Amino acid sequence: MPVALSTTKRKFHKILDSITNTSDPSLPLTPRQKNASTNTLPTTLEPPAKKPRIARPKSAYTSSSMSSLGNHASTVQTRVKQAQPMKTQEETKAPNFTPWDRGQFLDRLKTFRHVDKWMSKPEPINEVQWAKRGWRCVGKERVGCVGGCGKEVVIKLEEDPEDTGNEPADSGQESDEWRKDAQEQLVERYSETIVSGHEEGCLWRSRGCDGTIYRLSLTHPQTALNALRQRYESLAKMSSDLPSALSVPKGMNITAISRQITPFLLPDSSKPSVDRVEAEIPPNSINEQALALSLFGWQAEGGHITGLATCEACFRRLGLWLFKTKPTEDAAADEEASMSRLDVVSEHRDHCPWINAASQSGGSTPRKGAIAIPDLAGWESLLRVVRNTQHIRAETMPPPATASGHGDEDDDVASEVVSIATTAAGPEDRAARDAKDKERWAKLKKLKQAFHVKRSSKIGKGKDNNTSASRPDTAG
């Protein structure tokens, strides 16, 4: 069917217009162009409905539900952080059976310090023996294996014969002997219970702490002197609360010891010291009351209560106000103290290693062939450390030259300190020490001679070699 000429011309002109005017937006689009533009719109342009959303700030999208969800998440995170340290503490909790740990031994021993729960017992069944086998004081005269088998034992040594009806017919000496025998039997039974009181599977039943677990660390001089200084400074800070009347062992001169120990307790006067300012200690002066207490293991207890001294070995606490005279308006009629004098030795518990030589030695026996040295209490060992350290210091440092002759006075003080230690130790200890010193000096002398001989022989060989090398060959 022939197409009209007008129709053909119209189509031809539309094609020409579409080719020449594609960039003009005012011209109408052909159907093909409409289809092409419709297909390319999703890839080139954003939908009109999304444009205002993109232009809005981020805060416009935060709803109340989203904010509550964020608060809940932060709360959960905080709870997790708070619960995490508790889990760590449970995981790192120290085991119960550690017979080699002195810190845990002292923690168990500390539970026996309250007099309303535990009265003093004979040495075979005292608190030290129970603590060495893993027992703690859990009630009045009651011990328990806390953290182990969980068994508990009640200790009851003696009863009133009138209540039990076991009083013998004859009174007097026979009654005392009967009570003594009965108590010895009870002590023997409880001594066995210290071990057999644990269950069969409990590790504390098979092994306890070593005998030396209670020993004070006084073998290292620097450590012992640093601990002495810390105790002294803690007591010197409350010098106004210290009693003036103290009882020390016979033959012990605190004034002489204070002069000898000054270099170890007081800091160098040429350097500023914060400790000296806090303790209000004048330069080159020693508080003799604080020194006497610190030499026997006493120190000020930290806390809000002033005037308390404590021993970290036996956990005895002293109210120093009981031994201090209370001042009144009339100086001549000052009120007397509740106790006349403070005995630095007897105020410790009987088993304390500061005063008990057996506790300090731990029952150790000397090696075969070694010289038997008598056991020393803690305060005696500390005095020996002070004496030996001062002796070494005097040998290494030359005495200052003074016109007043203080060097002779210091020598007298040193000899007095030596005599104090030897008097406290006894003649047997002095003889044993002298023999040990002679043996040590003999070994040092032999060692020195051996080195001298070797060195001389090396020098002689070197000279011979040099001589032979420099001498010309005369043979021939």
Protein Blocks (a to p, Z undefined) as FASTA:
>chain_A
ZZdfklmmmmmmmmmmmmmmmmpmkbccdfklmmmmmmmmmmmpccfklmmmmmpcfklm
pcfklmmmmmmmmmmmmmmmmmmmmmmmmmmpccfblckbmklmmmmmmmmmpmkloccd
dfklmmklmmmnopacfbehiacdehilopacdddfbdcfklnopacfbgcjllmmmmmm
mmmmmmmmmmmmmmmmpcfklmklmpccdfklmpccfkbmklmmmmmmmmmmmmmmmmml
pcfbdcddehiafklmmmmmmmmmpccfkbccfklmmnopaehiacfklmmmmmnopacd
edjbehiacdfklopacdfklmpccddfblmlcccdfblbacfklmpcfklmklmmklmn
nopacdehiacdddddfklmmmmmmmmmmmmmmmmpccdddfklpmmmmmmmmmmmmmmm
mmmnopklmmmmmmmmmmmmmmmmmmmmmmmmmmmmmmmmmmmmmmmmmpccfeZZ
